[in-house]
Amino acid sequence: MEDVKIYGLCLERLKFQVGLAYEKKQHNDATAQNRYLLESYHSTDIDDIIDILELYDLDERTSSHLREKLDELAYTVSLLISETMTFDLTDEGHLGLYLVVTDEAILEPEHVAAAEVEI
């Protein structure tokens, strides 16, 4: 079995947050949305994000390399918890981790409906 890295993310915490998001979805049928913010990191600074998520093996500290690493991380976590996850900016402009609720299986990173953001 190949090792997987989830860096600074905690699977148990994410599973709990996913459960809360589904509860919220059940109570808000009239305002159904397909994305739920699970975590906000209150920054878009590359060095802050690397430290918060412990992405110390990032090849280059550039926006494009960070975006690629975040997409890989979201996909890995998606597979581990059987839910589609993505990183994107919050309404406040900070990096956040979102649950994407769809009727389909886990979406490949290139099919996630989240906008590609410049970090």
Biopython code that builds the backbone (N, CA, C, O; Angstrom):
import numpy as np
from Bio.PDB.StructureBuilder import StructureBuilder

atoms = [
    (1, "MET", "N", (0.838, -1.181, 0.000)),
    (1, "MET", "CA", (0.000, 0.000, 0.000)),
    (1, "MET", "C", (0.878, 1.238, 0.000)),
    (1, "MET", "O", (1.840, 1.322, 0.764)),
    (2, "GLU", "N", (0.557, 2.186, -0.842)),
    (2, "GLU", "CA", (1.313, 3.417, -0.948)),
    (2, "GLU", "C", (0.942, 4.355, 0.206)),
    (2, "GLU", "O", (-0.227, 4.454, 0.581)),
    (3, "ASP", "N", (1.939, 5.035, 0.759)),
    (3, "ASP", "CA", (1.675, 6.002, 1.822)),
    (3, "ASP", "C", (0.987, 7.226, 1.231)),
    (3, "ASP", "O", (1.257, 7.621, 0.097)),
    (4, "VAL", "N", (0.102, 7.814, 2.014)),
    (4, "VAL", "CA", (-0.538, 9.060, 1.609)),
    (4, "VAL", "C", (-0.239, 10.112, 2.656)),
    (4, "VAL", "O", (-0.076, 9.801, 3.836)),
    (5, "LYS", "N", (-0.167, 11.358, 2.220)),
    (5, "LYS", "CA", (0.073, 12.463, 3.131)),
    (5, "LYS", "C", (-1.176, 13.324, 3.182)),
    (5, "LYS", "O", (-1.748, 13.687, 2.154)),
    (6, "ILE", "N", (-1.579, 13.639, 4.391)),
    (6, "ILE", "CA", (-2.688, 14.583, 4.539)),
    (6, "ILE", "C", (-2.211, 15.839, 5.270)),
    (6, "ILE", "O", (-3.012, 16.700, 5.635)),
    (7, "TYR", "N", (-0.912, 15.927, 5.474)),
    (7, "TYR", "CA", (-0.267, 17.115, 6.018)),
    (7, "TYR", "C", (-0.958, 17.573, 7.291)),
    (7, "TYR", "O", (-1.133, 16.769, 8.207)),
    (8, "GLY", "N", (-1.360, 18.845, 7.384)),
    (8, "GLY", "CA", (-1.911, 19.389, 8.610)),
    (8, "GLY", "C", (-3.403, 19.209, 8.765)),
    (8, "GLY", "O", (-4.003, 19.836, 9.638)),
    (9, "LEU", "N", (-4.017, 18.385, 7.958)),
    (9, "LEU", "CA", (-5.461, 18.144, 8.069)),
    (9, "LEU", "C", (-5.727, 16.970, 8.998)),
    (9, "LEU", "O", (-4.944, 16.021, 9.040)),
    (10, "CYS", "N", (-6.809, 17.026, 9.732)),
    (10, "CYS", "CA", (-7.200, 15.953, 10.644)),
    (10, "CYS", "C", (-8.464, 15.286, 10.098)),
    (10, "CYS", "O", (-9.512, 15.923, 9.990)),
    (11, "LEU", "N", (-8.358, 14.013, 9.761)),
    (11, "LEU", "CA", (-9.500, 13.315, 9.159)),
    (11, "LEU", "C", (-10.702, 13.247, 10.094)),
    (11, "LEU", "O", (-11.835, 13.427, 9.648)),
    (12, "GLU", "N", (-10.481, 12.996, 11.361)),
    (12, "GLU", "CA", (-11.608, 12.902, 12.299)),
    (12, "GLU", "C", (-12.345, 14.232, 12.391)),
    (12, "GLU", "O", (-13.576, 14.266, 12.409)),
    (13, "ARG", "N", (-11.594, 15.323, 12.450)),
    (13, "ARG", "CA", (-12.214, 16.648, 12.501)),
    (13, "ARG", "C", (-13.001, 16.920, 11.221)),
    (13, "ARG", "O", (-14.114, 17.443, 11.270)),
    (14, "LEU", "N", (-12.420, 16.564, 10.078)),
    (14, "LEU", "CA", (-13.107, 16.791, 8.804)),
    (14, "LEU", "C", (-14.381, 15.964, 8.695)),
    (14, "LEU", "O", (-15.400, 16.457, 8.212)),
    (15, "LYS", "N", (-14.331, 14.707, 9.142)),
    (15, "LYS", "CA", (-15.534, 13.865, 9.115)),
    (15, "LYS", "C", (-16.636, 14.488, 9.969)),
    (15, "LYS", "O", (-17.803, 14.482, 9.577)),
    (16, "PHE", "N", (-16.275, 15.020, 11.123)),
    (16, "PHE", "CA", (-17.245, 15.674, 11.990)),
    (16, "PHE", "C", (-17.830, 16.903, 11.297)),
    (16, "PHE", "O", (-19.041, 17.120, 11.335)),
    (17, "GLN", "N", (-16.975, 17.707, 10.667)),
    (17, "GLN", "CA", (-17.427, 18.913, 9.969)),
    (17, "GLN", "C", (-18.315, 18.567, 8.771)),
    (17, "GLN", "O", (-19.275, 19.283, 8.484)),
    (18, "VAL", "N", (-18.005, 17.489, 8.083)),
    (18, "VAL", "CA", (-18.844, 17.036, 6.971)),
    (18, "VAL", "C", (-20.234, 16.682, 7.496)),
    (18, "VAL", "O", (-21.239, 17.038, 6.882)),
    (19, "GLY", "N", (-20.293, 15.990, 8.618)),
    (19, "GLY", "CA", (-21.576, 15.659, 9.226)),
    (19, "GLY", "C", (-22.384, 16.905, 9.545)),
    (19, "GLY", "O", (-23.591, 16.945, 9.307)),
    (20, "LEU", "N", (-21.721, 17.925, 10.086)),
    (20, "LEU", "CA", (-22.402, 19.185, 10.376)),
    (20, "LEU", "C", (-22.904, 19.859, 9.100)),
    (20, "LEU", "O", (-23.989, 20.442, 9.085)),
    (21, "ALA", "N", (-22.115, 19.777, 8.036)),
    (21, "ALA", "CA", (-22.530, 20.380, 6.765)),
    (21, "ALA", "C", (-23.769, 19.682, 6.212)),
    (21, "ALA", "O", (-24.665, 20.343, 5.687)),
    (22, "TYR", "N", (-23.830, 18.365, 6.322)),
    (22, "TYR", "CA", (-25.016, 17.645, 5.846)),
    (22, "TYR", "C", (-26.241, 17.955, 6.703)),
    (22, "TYR", "O", (-27.359, 18.008, 6.190)),
    (23, "GLU", "N", (-26.040, 18.159, 8.000)),
    (23, "GLU", "CA", (-27.153, 18.577, 8.861)),
    (23, "GLU", "C", (-27.672, 19.942, 8.422)),
    (23, "GLU", "O", (-28.879, 20.164, 8.334)),
    (24, "LYS", "N", (-26.735, 20.856, 8.147)),
    (24, "LYS", "CA", (-27.112, 22.187, 7.685)),
    (24, "LYS", "C", (-27.879, 22.095, 6.366)),
    (24, "LYS", "O", (-28.861, 22.807, 6.158)),
    (25, "LYS", "N", (-27.421, 21.214, 5.480)),
    (25, "LYS", "CA", (-28.081, 21.038, 4.190)),
    (25, "LYS", "C", (-29.518, 20.553, 4.380)),
    (25, "LYS", "O", (-30.421, 21.020, 3.686)),
    (26, "GLN", "N", (-29.740, 19.630, 5.302)),
    (26, "GLN", "CA", (-31.086, 19.114, 5.549)),
    (26, "GLN", "C", (-32.020, 20.197, 6.067)),
    (26, "GLN", "O", (-33.206, 20.199, 5.739)),
    (27, "HIS", "N", (-31.503, 21.110, 6.867)),
    (27, "HIS", "CA", (-32.335, 22.154, 7.460)),
    (27, "HIS", "C", (-32.517, 23.359, 6.550)),
    (27, "HIS", "O", (-33.356, 24.216, 6.829)),
    (28, "ASN", "N", (-31.758, 23.443, 5.478)),
    (28, "ASN", "CA", (-31.817, 24.597, 4.580)),
    (28, "ASN", "C", (-32.173, 24.189, 3.161)),
    (28, "ASN", "O", (-31.522, 24.630, 2.214)),
    (29, "ASP", "N", (-33.196, 23.356, 2.996)),
    (29, "ASP", "CA", (-33.561, 22.885, 1.663)),
    (29, "ASP", "C", (-33.907, 24.024, 0.712)),
    (29, "ASP", "O", (-33.613, 23.941, -0.480)),
    (30, "ALA", "N", (-34.528, 25.089, 1.223)),
    (30, "ALA", "CA", (-34.933, 26.199, 0.364)),
    (30, "ALA", "C", (-33.726, 26.947, -0.193)),
    (30, "ALA", "O", (-33.792, 27.512, -1.285)),
    (31, "THR", "N", (-32.637, 26.949, 0.548)),
    (31, "THR", "CA", (-31.432, 27.647, 0.096)),
    (31, "THR", "C", (-30.334, 26.628, -0.186)),
    (31, "THR", "O", (-29.191, 26.797, 0.237)),
    (32, "ALA", "N", (-30.685, 25.597, -0.888)),
    (32, "ALA", "CA", (-29.725, 24.516, -1.165)),
    (32, "ALA", "C", (-28.489, 25.073, -1.856)),
    (32, "ALA", "O", (-28.580, 25.820, -2.831)),
    (33, "GLN", "N", (-27.358, 24.700, -1.339)),
    (33, "GLN", "CA", (-26.091, 25.073, -1.951)),
    (33, "GLN", "C", (-25.294, 23.798, -2.154)),
    (33, "GLN", "O", (-25.616, 22.754, -1.586)),
    (34, "ASN", "N", (-24.263, 23.891, -2.959)),
    (34, "ASN", "CA", (-23.491, 22.678, -3.191)),
    (34, "ASN", "C", (-22.094, 22.737, -2.572)),
    (34, "ASN", "O", (-21.326, 21.782, -2.690)),
    (35, "ARG", "N", (-21.760, 23.850, -1.912)),
    (35, "ARG", "CA", (-20.450, 23.960, -1.258)),
    (35, "ARG", "C", (-20.634, 24.439, 0.170)),
    (35, "ARG", "O", (-21.407, 25.358, 0.441)),
    (36, "TYR", "N", (-19.903, 23.793, 1.087)),
    (36, "TYR", "CA", (-19.963, 24.152, 2.491)),
    (36, "TYR", "C", (-18.546, 24.357, 3.005)),
    (36, "TYR", "O", (-17.698, 23.474, 2.875)),
    (37, "LEU", "N", (-18.292, 25.520, 3.587)),
    (37, "LEU", "CA", (-16.979, 25.815, 4.141)),
    (37, "LEU", "C", (-16.755, 24.982, 5.398)),
    (37, "LEU", "O", (-17.541, 25.055, 6.343)),
    (38, "LEU", "N", (-15.690, 24.197, 5.409)),
    (38, "LEU", "CA", (-15.356, 23.373, 6.564)),
    (38, "LEU", "C", (-14.277, 24.018, 7.427)),
    (38, "LEU", "O", (-14.347, 23.978, 8.656)),
    (39, "GLU", "N", (-13.288, 24.606, 6.782)),
    (39, "GLU", "CA", (-12.188, 25.247, 7.504)),
    (39, "GLU", "C", (-11.757, 26.494, 6.744)),
    (39, "GLU", "O", (-11.734, 26.505, 5.514)),
    (40, "SER", "N", (-11.418, 27.538, 7.483)),
    (40, "SER", "CA", (-10.832, 28.732, 6.891)),
    (40, "SER", "C", (-9.480, 28.943, 7.553)),
    (40, "SER", "O", (-9.337, 28.790, 8.766)),
    (41, "TYR", "N", (-8.502, 29.292, 6.750)),
    (41, "TYR", "CA", (-7.141, 29.441, 7.256)),
    (41, "TYR", "C", (-6.750, 30.906, 7.458)),
    (41, "TYR", "O", (-5.604, 31.194, 7.804)),
    (42, "HIS", "N", (-7.674, 31.819, 7.251)),
    (42, "HIS", "CA", (-7.521, 33.253, 7.522)),
    (42, "HIS", "C", (-6.263, 33.850, 6.917)),
    (42, "HIS", "O", (-5.626, 34.714, 7.519)),
    (43, "SER", "N", (-5.907, 33.390, 5.725)),
    (43, "SER", "CA", (-4.740, 33.917, 5.028)),
    (43, "SER", "C", (-4.758, 33.455, 3.576)),
    (43, "SER", "O", (-5.379, 32.450, 3.231)),
    (44, "THR", "N", (-4.070, 34.204, 2.748)),
    (44, "THR", "CA", (-3.763, 33.744, 1.396)),
    (44, "THR", "C", (-2.247, 33.806, 1.161)),
    (44, "THR", "O", (-1.772, 33.539, 0.057)),
    (45, "ASP", "N", (-1.503, 34.157, 2.202)),
    (45, "ASP", "CA", (-0.052, 34.228, 2.103)),
    (45, "ASP", "C", (0.523, 32.823, 1.943)),
    (45, "ASP", "O", (0.213, 31.927, 2.730)),
    (46, "ILE", "N", (1.347, 32.635, 0.940)),
    (46, "ILE", "CA", (1.903, 31.309, 0.637)),
    (46, "ILE", "C", (2.630, 30.723, 1.846)),
    (46, "ILE", "O", (2.422, 29.558, 2.184)),
    (47, "ASP", "N", (3.469, 31.508, 2.494)),
    (47, "ASP", "CA", (4.227, 30.998, 3.640)),
    (47, "ASP", "C", (3.303, 30.624, 4.794)),
    (47, "ASP", "O", (3.531, 29.617, 5.464)),
    (48, "ASP", "N", (2.258, 31.424, 5.037)),
    (48, "ASP", "CA", (1.294, 31.083, 6.087)),
    (48, "ASP", "C", (0.601, 29.758, 5.784)),
    (48, "ASP", "O", (0.488, 28.901, 6.661)),
    (49, "ILE", "N", (0.138, 29.587, 4.551)),
    (49, "ILE", "CA", (-0.580, 28.364, 4.165)),
    (49, "ILE", "C", (0.337, 27.144, 4.285)),
    (49, "ILE", "O", (-0.084, 26.090, 4.764)),
    (50, "ILE", "N", (1.582, 27.292, 3.852)),
    (50, "ILE", "CA", (2.545, 26.195, 3.967)),
    (50, "ILE", "C", (2.725, 25.800, 5.427)),
    (50, "ILE", "O", (2.758, 24.612, 5.747)),
    (51, "ASP", "N", (2.841, 26.783, 6.315)),
    (51, "ASP", "CA", (3.007, 26.493, 7.741)),
    (51, "ASP", "C", (1.747, 25.906, 8.354)),
    (51, "ASP", "O", (1.825, 24.931, 9.102)),
    (52, "ILE", "N", (0.594, 26.476, 8.055)),
    (52, "ILE", "CA", (-0.666, 26.003, 8.641)),
    (52, "ILE", "C", (-0.940, 24.555, 8.252)),
    (52, "ILE", "O", (-1.302, 23.735, 9.096)),
    (53, "LEU", "N", (-0.765, 24.245, 6.971)),
    (53, "LEU", "CA", (-1.072, 22.902, 6.473)),
    (53, "LEU", "C", (0.149, 21.978, 6.441)),
    (53, "LEU", "O", (0.048, 20.824, 6.026)),
    (54, "GLU", "N", (1.303, 22.492, 6.881)),
    (54, "GLU", "CA", (2.535, 21.704, 6.953)),
    (54, "GLU", "C", (2.947, 21.131, 5.599)),
    (54, "GLU", "O", (3.278, 19.950, 5.486)),
    (55, "LEU", "N", (2.923, 21.970, 4.592)),
    (55, "LEU", "CA", (3.255, 21.562, 3.221)),
    (55, "LEU", "C", (4.738, 21.805, 2.942)),
    (55, "LEU", "O", (5.088, 22.431, 1.941)),
    (56, "TYR", "N", (5.588, 21.324, 3.803)),
    (56, "TYR", "CA", (7.008, 21.649, 3.731)),
    (56, "TYR", "C", (7.740, 20.984, 2.562)),
    (56, "TYR", "O", (8.878, 21.346, 2.266)),
    (57, "ASP", "N", (7.113, 20.031, 1.904)),
    (57, "ASP", "CA", (7.770, 19.405, 0.762)),
    (57, "ASP", "C", (7.376, 20.053, -0.564)),
    (57, "ASP", "O", (7.636, 19.489, -1.627)),
    (58, "LEU", "N", (6.761, 21.215, -0.513)),
    (58, "LEU", "CA", (6.396, 21.943, -1.726)),
    (58, "LEU", "C", (7.671, 22.295, -2.485)),
    (58, "LEU", "O", (8.588, 22.896, -1.925)),
    (59, "ASP", "N", (7.723, 21.916, -3.772)),
    (59, "ASP", "CA", (8.934, 22.117, -4.568)),
    (59, "ASP", "C", (9.323, 23.588, -4.672)),
    (59, "ASP", "O", (10.471, 23.953, -4.421)),
    (60, "GLU", "N", (8.366, 24.424, -5.041)),
    (60, "GLU", "CA", (8.624, 25.854, -5.187)),
    (60, "GLU", "C", (7.508, 26.619, -4.496)),
    (60, "GLU", "O", (6.343, 26.228, -4.571)),
    (61, "ARG", "N", (7.852, 27.682, -3.840)),
    (61, "ARG", "CA", (6.860, 28.493, -3.126)),
    (61, "ARG", "C", (6.252, 29.523, -4.073)),
    (61, "ARG", "O", (6.462, 30.728, -3.933)),
    (62, "THR", "N", (5.487, 29.008, -5.046)),
    (62, "THR", "CA", (4.787, 29.867, -5.995)),
    (62, "THR", "C", (3.298, 29.556, -5.923)),
    (62, "THR", "O", (2.894, 28.500, -5.436)),
    (63, "SER", "N", (2.488, 30.492, -6.415)),
    (63, "SER", "CA", (1.039, 30.295, -6.413)),
    (63, "SER", "C", (0.637, 29.045, -7.180)),
    (63, "SER", "O", (-0.224, 28.289, -6.731)),
    (64, "SER", "N", (1.253, 28.824, -8.330)),
    (64, "SER", "CA", (0.861, 27.671, -9.148)),
    (64, "SER", "C", (1.247, 26.350, -8.480)),
    (64, "SER", "O", (0.475, 25.392, -8.520)),
    (65, "HIS", "N", (2.427, 26.288, -7.869)),
    (65, "HIS", "CA", (2.825, 25.058, -7.175)),
    (65, "HIS", "C", (1.969, 24.815, -5.939)),
    (65, "HIS", "O", (1.616, 23.676, -5.634)),
    (66, "LEU", "N", (1.635, 25.895, -5.228)),
    (66, "LEU", "CA", (0.769, 25.746, -4.064)),
    (66, "LEU", "C", (-0.612, 25.275, -4.494)),
    (66, "LEU", "O", (-1.186, 24.389, -3.860)),
    (67, "ARG", "N", (-1.153, 25.854, -5.564)),
    (67, "ARG", "CA", (-2.475, 25.457, -6.058)),
    (67, "ARG", "C", (-2.473, 23.969, -6.423)),
    (67, "ARG", "O", (-3.410, 23.243, -6.091)),
    (68, "GLU", "N", (-1.422, 23.526, -7.102)),
    (68, "GLU", "CA", (-1.308, 22.119, -7.491)),
    (68, "GLU", "C", (-1.266, 21.212, -6.253)),
    (68, "GLU", "O", (-1.932, 20.178, -6.214)),
    (69, "LYS", "N", (-0.487, 21.604, -5.252)),
    (69, "LYS", "CA", (-0.381, 20.819, -4.017)),
    (69, "LYS", "C", (-1.724, 20.791, -3.290)),
    (69, "LYS", "O", (-2.116, 19.743, -2.778)),
    (70, "LEU", "N", (-2.437, 21.914, -3.234)),
    (70, "LEU", "CA", (-3.739, 21.962, -2.581)),
    (70, "LEU", "C", (-4.762, 21.093, -3.314)),
    (70, "LEU", "O", (-5.578, 20.428, -2.677)),
    (71, "ASP", "N", (-4.723, 21.097, -4.639)),
    (71, "ASP", "CA", (-5.627, 20.235, -5.414)),
    (71, "ASP", "C", (-5.342, 18.762, -5.126)),
    (71, "ASP", "O", (-6.270, 17.971, -4.954)),
    (72, "GLU", "N", (-4.058, 18.392, -5.072)),
    (72, "GLU", "CA", (-3.682, 17.008, -4.758)),
    (72, "GLU", "C", (-4.140, 16.630, -3.351)),
    (72, "GLU", "O", (-4.662, 15.538, -3.130)),
    (73, "LEU", "N", (-3.939, 17.536, -2.412)),
    (73, "LEU", "CA", (-4.334, 17.286, -1.028)),
    (73, "LEU", "C", (-5.848, 17.127, -0.911)),
    (73, "LEU", "O", (-6.326, 16.218, -0.234)),
    (74, "ALA", "N", (-6.594, 17.996, -1.559)),
    (74, "ALA", "CA", (-8.060, 17.909, -1.519)),
    (74, "ALA", "C", (-8.532, 16.593, -2.122)),
    (74, "ALA", "O", (-9.459, 15.972, -1.601)),
    (75, "TYR", "N", (-7.913, 16.166, -3.201)),
    (75, "TYR", "CA", (-8.304, 14.910, -3.839)),
    (75, "TYR", "C", (-7.980, 13.711, -2.937)),
    (75, "TYR", "O", (-8.783, 12.786, -2.817)),
    (76, "THR", "N", (-6.807, 13.732, -2.310)),
    (76, "THR", "CA", (-6.430, 12.639, -1.399)),
    (76, "THR", "C", (-7.415, 12.543, -0.246)),
    (76, "THR", "O", (-7.890, 11.455, 0.079)),
    (77, "VAL", "N", (-7.722, 13.679, 0.373)),
    (77, "VAL", "CA", (-8.669, 13.687, 1.487)),
    (77, "VAL", "C", (-10.049, 13.252, 1.004)),
    (77, "VAL", "O", (-10.759, 12.546, 1.720)),
    (78, "SER", "N", (-10.433, 13.659, -0.189)),
    (78, "SER", "CA", (-11.722, 13.246, -0.762)),
    (78, "SER", "C", (-11.822, 11.732, -0.842)),
    (78, "SER", "O", (-12.852, 11.150, -0.499)),
    (79, "LEU", "N", (-10.760, 11.105, -1.290)),
    (79, "LEU", "CA", (-10.757, 9.643, -1.388)),
    (79, "LEU", "C", (-10.817, 8.987, -0.016)),
    (79, "LEU", "O", (-11.485, 7.969, 0.160)),
    (80, "LEU", "N", (-10.124, 9.566, 0.951)),
    (80, "LEU", "CA", (-10.068, 8.978, 2.286)),
    (80, "LEU", "C", (-11.390, 9.082, 3.051)),
    (80, "LEU", "O", (-11.720, 8.198, 3.842)),
    (81, "ILE", "N", (-12.140, 10.150, 2.817)),
    (81, "ILE", "CA", (-13.401, 10.302, 3.553)),
    (81, "ILE", "C", (-14.626, 10.127, 2.665)),
    (81, "ILE", "O", (-15.755, 10.315, 3.118)),
    (82, "SER", "N", (-14.410, 9.771, 1.410)),
    (82, "SER", "CA", (-15.496, 9.500, 0.450)),
    (82, "SER", "C", (-16.432, 10.689, 0.251)),
    (82, "SER", "O", (-17.646, 10.523, 0.134)),
    (83, "GLU", "N", (-15.863, 11.868, 0.215)),
    (83, "GLU", "CA", (-16.584, 13.107, -0.054)),
    (83, "GLU", "C", (-15.699, 13.970, -0.944)),
    (83, "GLU", "O", (-14.474, 13.845, -0.905)),
    (84, "THR", "N", (-16.300, 14.838, -1.741)),
    (84, "THR", "CA", (-15.514, 15.712, -2.603)),
    (84, "THR", "C", (-15.140, 16.984, -1.852)),
    (84, "THR", "O", (-16.005, 17.702, -1.350)),
    (85, "MET", "N", (-13.848, 17.250, -1.783)),
    (85, "MET", "CA", (-13.314, 18.424, -1.096)),
    (85, "MET", "C", (-12.560, 19.287, -2.097)),
    (85, "MET", "O", (-12.039, 18.789, -3.095)),
    (86, "THR", "N", (-12.508, 20.594, -1.819)),
    (86, "THR", "CA", (-11.731, 21.510, -2.646)),
    (86, "THR", "C", (-11.283, 22.696, -1.807)),
    (86, "THR", "O", (-11.939, 23.067, -0.833)),
    (87, "PHE", "N", (-10.173, 23.278, -2.190)),
    (87, "PHE", "CA", (-9.716, 24.518, -1.579)),
    (87, "PHE", "C", (-10.136, 25.667, -2.479)),
    (87, "PHE", "O", (-10.065, 25.562, -3.704)),
    (88, "ASP", "N", (-10.573, 26.761, -1.874)),
    (88, "ASP", "CA", (-10.979, 27.945, -2.622)),
    (88, "ASP", "C", (-10.942, 29.118, -1.656)),
    (88, "ASP", "O", (-10.688, 28.938, -0.465)),
    (89, "LEU", "N", (-11.193, 30.311, -2.162)),
    (89, "LEU", "CA", (-11.232, 31.481, -1.305)),
    (89, "LEU", "C", (-12.609, 31.631, -0.677)),
    (89, "LEU", "O", (-13.627, 31.339, -1.306)),
    (90, "THR", "N", (-12.628, 32.090, 0.571)),
    (90, "THR", "CA", (-13.876, 32.372, 1.275)),
    (90, "THR", "C", (-14.398, 33.734, 0.811)),
    (90, "THR", "O", (-13.728, 34.439, 0.057)),
    (91, "ASP", "N", (-15.582, 34.090, 1.262)),
    (91, "ASP", "CA", (-16.138, 35.410, 0.948)),
    (91, "ASP", "C", (-15.242, 36.531, 1.459)),
    (91, "ASP", "O", (-15.234, 37.627, 0.899)),
    (92, "GLU", "N", (-14.498, 36.260, 2.508)),
    (92, "GLU", "CA", (-13.587, 37.256, 3.078)),
    (92, "GLU", "C", (-12.246, 37.297, 2.355)),
    (92, "GLU", "O", (-11.418, 38.162, 2.644)),
    (93, "GLY", "N", (-12.020, 36.384, 1.425)),
    (93, "GLY", "CA", (-10.773, 36.363, 0.667)),
    (93, "GLY", "C", (-9.683, 35.491, 1.259)),
    (93, "GLY", "O", (-8.534, 35.567, 0.824)),
    (94, "HIS", "N", (-10.015, 34.662, 2.245)),
    (94, "HIS", "CA", (-9.046, 33.755, 2.853)),
    (94, "HIS", "C", (-9.153, 32.375, 2.209)),
    (94, "HIS", "O", (-10.187, 32.030, 1.637)),
    (95, "LEU", "N", (-8.092, 31.598, 2.304)),
    (95, "LEU", "CA", (-8.137, 30.224, 1.809)),
    (95, "LEU", "C", (-9.016, 29.388, 2.717)),
    (95, "LEU", "O", (-8.916, 29.478, 3.941)),
    (96, "GLY", "N", (-9.873, 28.578, 2.127)),
    (96, "GLY", "CA", (-10.738, 27.695, 2.902)),
    (96, "GLY", "C", (-10.836, 26.325, 2.261)),
    (96, "GLY", "O", (-10.570, 26.161, 1.070)),
    (97, "LEU", "N", (-11.220, 25.346, 3.059)),
    (97, "LEU", "CA", (-11.463, 23.989, 2.583)),
    (97, "LEU", "C", (-12.969, 23.772, 2.547)),
    (97, "LEU", "O", (-13.653, 23.963, 3.553)),
    (98, "TYR", "N", (-13.480, 23.375, 1.398)),
    (98, "TYR", "CA", (-14.905, 23.220, 1.178)),
    (98, "TYR", "C", (-15.295, 21.771, 0.917)),
    (98, "TYR", "O", (-14.543, 21.006, 0.314)),
    (99, "LEU", "N", (-16.470, 21.416, 1.379)),
    (99, "LEU", "CA", (-17.136, 20.181, 0.989)),
    (99, "LEU", "C", (-17.991, 20.527, -0.219)),
    (99, "LEU", "O", (-18.758, 21.489, -0.187)),
    (100, "VAL", "N", (-17.861, 19.743, -1.288)),
    (100, "VAL", "CA", (-18.677, 19.931, -2.487)),
    (100, "VAL", "C", (-19.692, 18.799, -2.517)),
    (100, "VAL", "O", (-19.329, 17.630, -2.647)),
    (101, "VAL", "N", (-20.974, 19.155, -2.397)),
    (101, "VAL", "CA", (-22.042, 18.165, -2.357)),
    (101, "VAL", "C", (-22.597, 17.984, -3.764)),
    (101, "VAL", "O", (-23.102, 18.924, -4.378)),
    (102, "THR", "N", (-22.490, 16.746, -4.262)),
    (102, "THR", "CA", (-23.017, 16.418, -5.591)),
    (102, "THR", "C", (-23.746, 15.089, -5.503)),
    (102, "THR", "O", (-23.658, 14.376, -4.504)),
    (103, "ASP", "N", (-24.462, 14.775, -6.560)),
    (103, "ASP", "CA", (-25.130, 13.480, -6.637)),
    (103, "ASP", "C", (-24.201, 12.428, -7.231)),
    (103, "ASP", "O", (-24.573, 11.260, -7.351)),
    (104, "GLU", "N", (-22.998, 12.841, -7.600)),
    (104, "GLU", "CA", (-22.054, 11.950, -8.255)),
    (104, "GLU", "C", (-21.007, 11.467, -7.255)),
    (104, "GLU", "O", (-20.996, 11.870, -6.091)),
    (105, "ALA", "N", (-20.148, 10.613, -7.732)),
    (105, "ALA", "CA", (-19.037, 10.119, -6.916)),
    (105, "ALA", "C", (-18.034, 11.255, -6.719)),
    (105, "ALA", "O", (-18.267, 12.377, -7.168)),
    (106, "ILE", "N", (-16.948, 10.969, -6.065)),
    (106, "ILE", "CA", (-15.903, 11.965, -5.847)),
    (106, "ILE", "C", (-15.433, 12.489, -7.193)),
    (106, "ILE", "O", (-15.127, 11.723, -8.107)),
    (107, "LEU", "N", (-15.382, 13.800, -7.294)),
    (107, "LEU", "CA", (-14.991, 14.435, -8.543)),
    (107, "LEU", "C", (-13.478, 14.516, -8.661)),
    (107, "LEU", "O", (-12.782, 14.794, -7.685)),
    (108, "GLU", "N", (-12.981, 14.273, -9.855)),
    (108, "GLU", "CA", (-11.563, 14.467, -10.118)),
    (108, "GLU", "C", (-11.261, 15.948, -9.945)),
    (108, "GLU", "O", (-12.142, 16.779, -10.166)),
    (109, "PRO", "N", (-10.034, 16.304, -9.553)),
    (109, "PRO", "CA", (-9.715, 17.710, -9.290)),
    (109, "PRO", "C", (-10.085, 18.652, -10.437)),
    (109, "PRO", "O", (-10.553, 19.763, -10.190)),
    (110, "GLU", "N", (-9.887, 18.234, -11.661)),
    (110, "GLU", "CA", (-10.166, 19.132, -12.784)),
    (110, "GLU", "C", (-11.664, 19.322, -13.032)),
    (110, "GLU", "O", (-12.043, 20.190, -13.819)),
    (111, "HIS", "N", (-12.514, 18.542, -12.390)),
    (111, "HIS", "CA", (-13.954, 18.660, -12.585)),
    (111, "HIS", "C", (-14.663, 19.362, -11.435)),
    (111, "HIS", "O", (-15.866, 19.609, -11.516)),
    (112, "VAL", "N", (-13.953, 19.683, -10.385)),
    (112, "VAL", "CA", (-14.574, 20.370, -9.261)),
    (112, "VAL", "C", (-15.003, 21.754, -9.715)),
    (112, "VAL", "O", (-14.237, 22.462, -10.368)),
    (113, "ALA", "N", (-16.207, 22.136, -9.376)),
    (113, "ALA", "CA", (-16.787, 23.368, -9.877)),
    (113, "ALA", "C", (-16.202, 24.622, -9.241)),
    (113, "ALA", "O", (-16.580, 25.728, -9.627)),
    (114, "ALA", "N", (-15.304, 24.488, -8.292)),
    (114, "ALA", "CA", (-14.733, 25.660, -7.642)),
    (114, "ALA", "C", (-13.873, 26.452, -8.627)),
    (114, "ALA", "O", (-13.203, 25.880, -9.487)),
    (115, "ALA", "N", (-13.907, 27.740, -8.488)),
    (115, "ALA", "CA", (-13.100, 28.612, -9.359)),
    (115, "ALA", "C", (-11.629, 28.421, -9.033)),
    (115, "ALA", "O", (-11.253, 28.230, -7.876)),
    (116, "GLU", "N", (-10.815, 28.476, -10.054)),
    (116, "GLU", "CA", (-9.373, 28.478, -9.839)),
    (116, "GLU", "C", (-9.017, 29.851, -9.316)),
    (116, "GLU", "O", (-9.276, 30.859, -9.973)),
    (117, "VAL", "N", (-8.436, 29.893, -8.161)),
    (117, "VAL", "CA", (-8.117, 31.180, -7.548)),
    (117, "VAL", "C", (-6.624, 31.369, -7.500)),
    (117, "VAL", "O", (-5.854, 30.410, -7.451)),
    (118, "GLU", "N", (-6.237, 32.600, -7.514)),
    (118, "GLU", "CA", (-4.832, 32.963, -7.414)),
    (118, "GLU", "C", (-4.513, 33.121, -5.933)),
    (118, "GLU", "O", (-5.106, 33.965, -5.262)),
    (119, "ILE", "N", (-3.604, 32.338, -5.427)),
    (119, "ILE", "CA", (-3.269, 32.379, -3.992)),
    (119, "ILE", "C", (-1.949, 33.109, -3.836)),
    (119, "ILE", "O", (-1.461, 33.271, -2.718)),
]
sb = StructureBuilder()
sb.init_structure("model")
sb.init_model(0)
sb.init_chain("A")
sb.init_seg("    ")
for serial, (resi, resn, name, xyz) in enumerate(atoms, 1):
    if name == "N":
        sb.init_residue(resn, " ", resi, " ")
    sb.init_atom(name, np.array(xyz, "f"), 0.0, 1.0, " ", f" {name:<3s}", serial, name[0])
structure = sb.get_structure()
